[in-house]
Amino acid sequence: DVKWLNRFATGGLTPDVTVLVDCPYEVAQKRRQDRQADRFEKEEKTFHETIRQAFLRIAKDNPDRFLVLDSQEDPEQLADLIMKEFKRKKLL
């Protein structure tokens, strides 16, 4: 369970903001095709989709804490959106 693993890995700490850059499986596969896959990247599509959907569900359940972004957006646009969110929450 992703929630349990997150609690375990963080010692129960909860960040003020979590940025989730959502990347569909096919997009991720294209991006890494020029390098060797690690053990997680070698997992089947269903593994990756299960994890992706779990994180999207957590984000949906915590809309005040999560900023969900589309990985296919321009990197400068993503950086701008992140900075705006941090400023809105008075973290910068």
Backbone bond lengths (Angstrom), bond angles and torsions (degrees), N, CA, C in turn:
res aa  C-N    CA-C-N  psi(-1)  N-CA   C-N-CA  omega(-1)  CA-C   N-CA-C  phi
1 D - - - 1.451 - - 1.520 108.40 -
2 V 1.317 117.09 127.10 1.463 122.72 -175.27 1.524 111.72 -64.65
3 K 1.328 118.15 -39.02 1.465 120.76 178.94 1.528 110.72 -60.88
4 W 1.326 116.35 -46.22 1.463 120.40 179.80 1.531 110.21 -62.15
5 L 1.319 117.02 -44.83 1.463 121.22 -179.20 1.524 110.91 -61.95
6 N 1.322 116.94 -41.10 1.468 120.24 176.83 1.524 111.51 -61.94
7 R 1.336 116.92 -45.78 1.479 120.06 178.53 1.525 110.63 -60.89
8 F 1.318 116.59 -42.89 1.461 121.22 179.99 1.527 110.65 -63.40
9 A 1.336 116.13 -48.07 1.469 121.03 -176.08 1.524 112.64 -66.48
10 T 1.322 117.26 -30.58 1.466 120.59 -176.80 1.519 113.53 -100.57
11 G 1.328 116.84 -0.71 1.460 119.51 -177.17 1.520 111.52 66.40
12 G 1.331 115.90 26.06 1.457 120.42 178.02 1.516 114.86 85.59
13 L 1.334 117.53 0.66 1.462 120.03 178.46 1.528 109.92 -72.16
14 T 1.318 116.18 145.68 1.454 121.57 177.57 1.527 108.67 -121.92
15 P 1.323 117.83 123.61 1.467 119.53 -179.44 1.517 111.85 -71.77
16 D 1.329 115.84 157.90 1.458 120.94 176.30 1.526 110.78 -67.50
17 V 1.322 116.01 -38.03 1.462 122.25 179.17 1.517 108.34 -138.62
18 T 1.317 115.28 137.35 1.460 121.29 172.29 1.512 107.07 -119.97
19 V 1.331 115.84 122.68 1.456 120.82 178.01 1.523 106.98 -96.94
20 L 1.318 115.43 119.21 1.460 121.75 178.41 1.518 107.38 -109.95
21 V 1.310 116.39 109.77 1.461 121.54 177.12 1.522 105.92 -93.70
22 D 1.323 115.06 101.93 1.459 122.30 -173.93 1.526 110.56 -77.65
23 C 1.322 114.85 124.67 1.461 120.81 -177.43 1.523 109.64 -131.53
24 P 1.327 117.18 111.89 1.461 119.71 177.65 1.542 111.23 -60.26
25 Y 1.303 115.47 151.55 1.464 122.51 -176.92 1.530 112.13 -51.71
26 E 1.316 116.69 -47.51 1.464 120.59 -176.06 1.525 111.67 -62.75
27 V 1.313 116.61 -38.58 1.463 120.92 178.59 1.527 109.87 -65.94
28 A 1.309 116.51 -44.82 1.470 120.59 179.31 1.529 110.79 -61.24
29 Q 1.315 116.72 -41.67 1.472 120.64 179.53 1.523 110.86 -61.35
30 K 1.317 117.38 -43.22 1.470 120.85 179.01 1.524 110.95 -63.22
31 R 1.311 116.50 -40.43 1.466 120.81 -176.94 1.523 112.64 -67.10
32 R 1.312 117.00 -30.24 1.466 118.17 -176.07 1.523 113.13 -103.06
33 Q 1.308 119.06 8.80 1.459 120.66 -173.92 1.523 113.84 -64.84
34 D 1.321 118.65 -19.22 1.464 121.04 -179.20 1.523 113.87 -91.03
35 R 1.317 117.34 7.72 1.468 119.65 178.67 1.523 110.46 -139.20
36 Q 1.301 114.40 166.22 1.463 121.69 -178.98 1.531 110.59 -70.56
37 A 1.319 116.81 134.17 1.461 121.78 178.71 1.523 110.68 -75.31
38 D 1.345 115.93 139.98 1.460 119.48 173.41 1.531 108.82 -85.00
39 R 1.319 117.32 -177.06 1.466 118.74 -173.84 1.524 113.19 -65.77
40 F 1.333 117.83 -32.03 1.463 119.68 176.76 1.529 110.99 -72.67
41 E 1.316 115.98 -40.93 1.464 119.80 -179.72 1.531 112.04 -66.14
42 K 1.315 116.81 -21.24 1.468 121.15 178.86 1.523 112.67 -80.32
43 E 1.321 117.07 -10.68 1.463 120.71 179.37 1.528 110.53 -65.03
44 E 1.319 115.84 157.74 1.460 122.15 -179.92 1.532 111.64 -67.58
45 K 1.319 115.66 160.81 1.460 121.92 179.95 1.527 111.46 -56.31
46 T 1.320 117.80 -38.58 1.470 120.10 -178.20 1.530 111.19 -61.40
47 F 1.313 117.68 -37.54 1.472 121.84 176.64 1.527 109.46 -58.76
48 H 1.325 116.30 -51.17 1.460 121.01 -177.40 1.525 111.70 -64.64
49 E 1.309 117.52 -40.68 1.468 120.65 179.05 1.526 111.37 -66.82
50 T 1.323 117.28 -36.66 1.462 120.75 177.94 1.526 110.31 -62.91
51 I 1.321 116.61 -45.61 1.470 121.55 179.21 1.525 109.86 -65.50
52 R 1.327 116.40 -45.39 1.472 120.35 179.85 1.522 110.56 -58.25
53 Q 1.310 117.17 -48.74 1.467 121.15 -178.69 1.526 111.61 -63.99
54 A 1.326 117.00 -35.38 1.472 120.33 178.14 1.529 110.27 -63.86
55 F 1.330 117.11 -44.91 1.462 119.89 178.68 1.522 111.60 -66.74
56 L 1.330 118.00 -38.68 1.466 120.50 177.57 1.530 110.71 -64.57
57 R 1.340 116.97 -36.15 1.463 121.16 177.31 1.531 110.23 -65.62
58 I 1.325 116.72 -43.89 1.466 120.54 178.00 1.529 109.73 -61.17
59 A 1.328 116.91 -41.87 1.466 120.88 178.91 1.526 110.72 -63.18
60 K 1.317 116.69 -41.37 1.465 120.90 179.56 1.530 111.15 -64.63
61 D 1.336 116.13 -35.59 1.466 121.18 179.43 1.528 113.11 -77.11
62 N 1.338 116.80 -13.48 1.471 121.95 -177.43 1.532 110.34 -132.84
63 P 1.312 118.19 59.02 1.471 120.22 -173.60 1.531 114.49 -64.52
64 D 1.333 117.60 -24.59 1.465 119.62 179.35 1.523 112.41 -74.69
65 R 1.312 116.27 -20.44 1.469 120.70 -176.63 1.521 112.57 -103.78
66 F 1.320 118.60 -26.39 1.460 121.59 -174.21 1.523 112.32 -99.99
67 L 1.315 114.58 140.14 1.453 123.43 169.13 1.523 105.15 -116.85
68 V 1.325 117.14 110.80 1.456 121.85 -178.71 1.515 108.51 -99.87
69 L 1.322 115.58 123.42 1.457 122.01 -177.85 1.524 110.49 -121.12
70 D 1.314 115.61 153.71 1.454 122.82 179.00 1.526 109.19 -87.92
71 S 1.309 117.14 119.59 1.468 121.80 -177.20 1.517 113.28 -63.59
72 Q 1.307 117.49 -14.28 1.457 120.55 -177.70 1.531 112.50 -89.05
73 E 1.333 115.89 -2.38 1.462 120.33 175.40 1.528 109.16 -72.68
74 D 1.301 114.89 161.56 1.457 121.78 176.83 1.533 109.41 -60.99
75 P 1.344 118.64 134.35 1.476 120.61 -178.59 1.535 113.34 -55.32
76 E 1.330 117.78 -37.08 1.466 119.71 178.57 1.523 111.03 -66.55
77 Q 1.322 116.80 -36.74 1.466 121.34 176.87 1.526 110.09 -64.68
78 L 1.342 116.31 -42.65 1.466 120.46 178.31 1.527 110.56 -61.00
79 A 1.325 115.92 -45.97 1.467 120.13 179.86 1.523 110.51 -60.73
80 D 1.322 117.13 -40.81 1.464 121.48 179.02 1.524 111.05 -63.28
81 L 1.321 117.25 -44.21 1.465 121.14 178.94 1.532 111.46 -63.14
82 I 1.315 116.50 -39.52 1.469 120.59 178.73 1.532 109.99 -65.18
83 M 1.322 116.30 -46.30 1.472 119.39 179.60 1.533 111.14 -61.42
84 K 1.331 117.31 -40.93 1.461 120.36 178.59 1.525 111.34 -61.88
85 E 1.324 115.80 -41.76 1.474 119.28 179.56 1.525 111.22 -65.63
86 F 1.329 116.58 -42.20 1.469 119.78 178.86 1.528 110.53 -63.69
87 K 1.316 116.93 -40.87 1.468 119.92 177.99 1.532 111.24 -66.99
88 R 1.341 116.84 -40.99 1.462 120.96 178.80 1.520 110.86 -59.13
89 K 1.338 115.97 -37.69 1.462 120.48 179.77 1.527 112.14 -86.87
90 K 1.335 114.92 5.16 1.470 121.47 179.36 1.520 112.28 59.25
91 L 1.327 115.62 39.46 1.461 121.00 177.19 1.538 110.99 -96.05
92 L 1.313 115.41 -10.47 1.488 121.03 176.25 1.501 110.00 -126.70
